[in-house]
Amino acid sequence: IVFAGDRLITADFDTVWQIDAQGKKTVLAGPADFPTKPAFLNDVEVTPDGKAVLVTDMGDVGAMRDANGQLWARNSSKAKEIKVIARVYRINLAPKVTDRVSEVIPPDPRMLNPNGVDVLQDGRIRLAEFFSGDVLEWNKGKWKAIAKGHRSGDGIVHDSKGNFYISEVMFGKVTRYERGNPVEIGRAHV
């Protein structure tokens, strides 16, 4: 959930909602607004100019876990069965803009199930890749893994000092990266 101007924006499976100061909920983008039908919309982030939000579509979430809810091993045959359909969309906040929803990151095997999304002032997009545990950076069409080992990466955010933080939902852990070095700053009992 994020603030965008005077409203809250949140994603809910196949719809992105906006909520005004009086609590009135309206659709910002529904299933028919997306160029490809969403599979599982999850995280949102406001662009640095405040004119749009980015939203992750986690893709084939039903295929990433075993019957006990555990993630398949990254190199397992089951991991290879996860469909490469995840995307990142941009939704313009201006109501009269044509093509309000556009795909900014297309499906890619490095991004099977992106969850958290963060965007830096210079336009670089960072993703918490839930299944692989990688923290990925997308910059002008090129990928870079900037951290590894965060399976179930959920939220990602940066601060004014250039550090970034990632949370892991299955392990209740938050890690801060200072100059590329990880520091665990909290763990919940799960």
CORQUIJO-V398873 format. One record per run of one state. SS is the DSSP state (H for helix, E for strand, L for the rest). FROM is the first residue (numbers start at 0). LEN is the number of residues. If there is no record, write none. Layout:
# CORQUIJO-V398873
SS,FROM,LEN / SS,FROM,LEN
This chain:
# CORQUIJO-V398873
L,0,1 / E,1,3 / L,4,2 / E,6,7 / L,13,1 / E,14,5 / L,19,5 / E,24,5 / L,29,1 / H,30,3 / L,33,7 / E,40,6 / L,46,5 / E,51,6 / L,57,3 / H,60,3 / L,63,1 / E,64,1 / L,65,5 / E,70,1 / L,71,5 / H,76,4 / L,80,6 / E,86,6 / L,92,8 / E,100,5 / L,105,8 / E,113,6 / L,119,5 / E,124,5 / L,129,5 / E,134,5 / L,139,2 / E,141,6 / L,147,5 / E,152,6 / L,158,5 / E,163,5 / L,168,4 / E,172,6 / L,178,2 / E,180,7 / L,187,3
